[in-house]
Amino acid sequence: MGPMRQDETPGFPPPRWRLVIPLKPLARAKSRLAAYADDPRRTGLALAFAQDTVSAAVASTAVAGVAVVTDDPRAAAELAALGARVVPDVPSGGLNAALAHGAAAVREVAPGAPVAALNADLPALRPEELTRVLAAAAGHPRAFLADAAGTGTTLLAAGPGRLLAPRFGPGSRARHLASGAVELGLADVPGARQDVDTEADLRAALALGVGACSAAAAARTLLAMQATSYTYDPDTRSGSVLLDDGTPLPFDAPAFDAGGLRLLRPGQRVRIEVEGEGDGRRVTLVTLQTF
């Protein structure tokens, strides 16, 4: 049997983790979804992602507590109701400063605890996935899990007595590797890797299966989308629109009539409602986008 690590005690299980989850004010959260969802829906998605992430975290058997670093009063109330401790973002110095502050606050209460930073936008995260990730991280002083794209980070873990030293942001996988953190090569935790910044990310998360809050928020958002008029035939009252990712979608006369329009010119911004997924997706309403 190998030597016992300093954080292990004979006859006792390894210490459970304290998680730190950062969340910027909802008005500024998920800005890359702004072209896809209006402000109320975008902020609703950001909150829903955080709710499902926190719910999965508090349900993990490896987690002793969850601290959310945020200054958003609505998010603070909703996430506290799920069992999270809310830590005000006193530094107001960005993501890594918030994480360092949260880790310090956690260790004031539990100085010997291992700490992990977890993204707030993991709506497909499952408690058992998080438990496996943290079990793997326990074997290293510092470790991290890369995101689904392979360039970012969704979780950074530091064992007892180790500084978290977060380096989140674009390209964080390379920075965490350079900092000496060990990359976890787990292949069976897709929900723990699938963060959501874009519409494509959201659809990937939905394919994995998301929590109840994100499912409801996504359903409201997927019904109403922004697009650009591409073609229109006044004789048939049909045509097509381009989604903001360049995907064309046709619409028929009933969808045009449902929007109450009399004419549509190519290049106009429109609001559409859709149903279905993938190749079966169809427009059920098209009307002018108002700002």
N, C-alpha and C positions, 0 to 999 in steps of 0.2 A: 504494500500500500504506500502511496506517495506521501510526502510531507503534508501536514495539515496547514491550510491557509490561516493567516492571522485572524480573519473574520469568522472562522469556524470554531465552534465549541463542542467538545465531545458530548454525544447524546442529545444534541439540540439541532433542529433544522437551521438552515442558513437564514439570516435576517431577511425580513420582507422589505420590499422596496418602497421608497417614497418617490412619487412622480411629480414633476413640475411641467405644467402645460401652459404655454404663453398664448394669449389671445389679445390682439390689438383691438381698439374700439371698432365696433361693428360697422360704423359708417365708413371706415377705411379698409375693412377686411375684404379679402377676395376681390380685389380691384380688377383682376384679369377676367372676371366673369361679368364685368360691367357691360360689355358688348352683347352679352347673351341674356342677361337678366336685368330688369330695372332695379332701382335702389332698394325698394322694399323686399323684393324677392331675393336680391343678392345678399342683403343683410340677414334675411331669414335663412338662407342656405348656410351662411357662415355660422350662425348660432346653432343651427341643427347639426352641422358637422361636429361642433364642439360638444354638444349635448350627447351625441352618440359616442364620441371618443371618450368622454368622461364616464359615461355609463359602462362602457366596456372596461375601462381602467379600474373603476371601483369594484367591478365584479371579478377581477382577476385574483386568484388565490395567492399570487406572488406579491400583491400590492397591499401595503399597510395604510397608505393615505395618498390623496391627490391634492396638490396645491395648484390653483389656477392663478396666473399672474395677469391681471387685467385691470383697467380703469373704467371699463364699460359697465354702467350700473345695471342695465338689463341683463347682460350676460352674467354678471356677478350673481344676481338673484337667481337666475335659472340654474346655474351650475352649482351654486351652494345648495339648492334644493335637491340636487342629485347626490350630495355628500361630499362635495369638494370644499376645501378651504380656499378662500379668496385672499390673495396677497396683492395689495395695491402696487401698481407699477411705479414705485417711487423714483427710480432712476430716470424713467421716460427717455431712455437712451437707445432704444431699438431692441431687437430680438435678443441678441446675446447678452446685453446688459440686463434685460428682464429675466432671462434664465439664470444668470449668475446670482441675481438678487433673490429669486425664488429658491434656489438651492441653498443659499445662506439662511433664508428664513426657515426652511425645512430643518436644517441641521441645528438651528437654535433649539428646536423642540426635540429632535432625535439625532444627537451628534454622531452616533455610531452607525447610522443607517446608510445603506447604499442608495444612491439617488440617480434618477434617470429623467432626462428631458424628453418629452413626447410631443409631437406635432398635434395641433388642435383640429386638423382637417383630415381625419382618418375615419370616415363614416362607415367603412366596411370592416373596421377592426373588430375582432372577436376576443373575448376574455382569454380563451385557451391559447390563441396565437400570442397574445402579450405575455402570458405565463411562460410559453416556450422561449420567446425572445429573451426575457429576463433571466431564465434559467441558463441560457447560453452565455449571456453577458456576465453572469456571476463568476465565470471562470477566468475573467480578465480584469486587470485594474481599471481600464477604460475600454469601452467597446461601443460600436454603433451599428445601426441597420440602415442600409442604403434604401432610397426610394425606388419605386417601380421603374423610373426612367434611368436609374443607375448613376445619376449625377448628384443627387441631393441626399439628405438624411432625414429619416423620420423618427429615429430614437438614438439618443446618446446616453450611455450609462457610465457611472463612476462608482467603484466599490467603496466600502467604508474607509474613510480617511483620505480619499482621493478627490482632487478638485475636478469639477465637471468640465471646465475649460471649453465652453461651447464655441463652435465656429460655424454656426448656421448661416444660411444665405445661399445664393446661387453658387453652384459648384462646391457645396460643403463636403461632399464625399471625399474629394481630393484633400481638402484642408484637414478633415478629421484624420485621414490616413497619415498625413504629414505630421500631425500633432502627436502621433504615437498610439492613437486608439486603434483597436483591432476591429476589422470589419467582420461582422457575423454573416456567414454564408448560408443561412437557413433558406431552404427552397419552398417550404410549406406554410408560409405566413403571408399570403398575398394581401390580406386586409391590413396588415401592419405596414406594408410598403406603399399602398395605394393612397397617396395624398391627393388632394383635389385643388388644382389651380385653374383648370380650363374646362370647357364643356366636354372635351374628349376624356379628361380625367374623371369627370362626373359620370359619364356613361360607362367607363371602365369600372368604377366603383359600384354602380348600379348592377352591372353584370355579375359582380361578386356577391352582391346582396348587402344592403346597407341597413342601418338601424331604423327604428320607427320614425324618429324625428326627421332624418334625412330623406326617407322615402316619401313622407308627406310633403316636405318642402320641395323636393325634386318634382313631384307630381304636379304641384302648383306651377312650378317654373317651366316644366317641359310643355305644359299646355299653352303657355304664352311666350313667344319668342320674337325677337326682332330679326328682320331680314331686309333685303333690297329687291325691289321689283326688277325682274330681268326681261320677261317677255309678257305681252298681253295681246289677245285677239278680241276686239270688241264684238265681232260677230258671234263668237262662241262663249264670250265672257270667261275665257280660260287663259291660262298662261303659266308662268313659273316665277319663282323667287330664288334668290341666292342667300343662303345662310351666311353668317359672318365668317365661317370657316371656308367659304367657297363652294359648299355643297348645294347643288340645285335641287329644288323641290317643285313639282308641278302642282297646280291647283285647278279645280274644275269650276263650272258655273255655280253650283250650290255653295262652294266656299267663298266665291266672289260675292254672291248675293247676300250671304250671311253677314258680310262686313258692311253692308249698306252703301257701297261705293257705286258711282255711275261711270267712272273712268279711272284708268290706272296708266301711268307713264313709266317707262323703264327708268331706273335710277332713283325712284322715290323710295324713301324708307317706309317700311310697313311693319305692322304687328301681325303675327300669324298665330293661330292655334293649330296644334297638330295632335294626332293620335297614332298609336302604334309605335313600333321600334324597328330599327334597321331598314331593310328594303321594303318593309310593310308600312313605313311611316307615311302619312298623308296629311295634307293641309285641310282643315275643316273650316277655317275662317281666315280671310285676309282683309285688312283694313289699314288705313294710314296710321303711321306712328305719330303720336302727339307727345310733345316734350313739356 
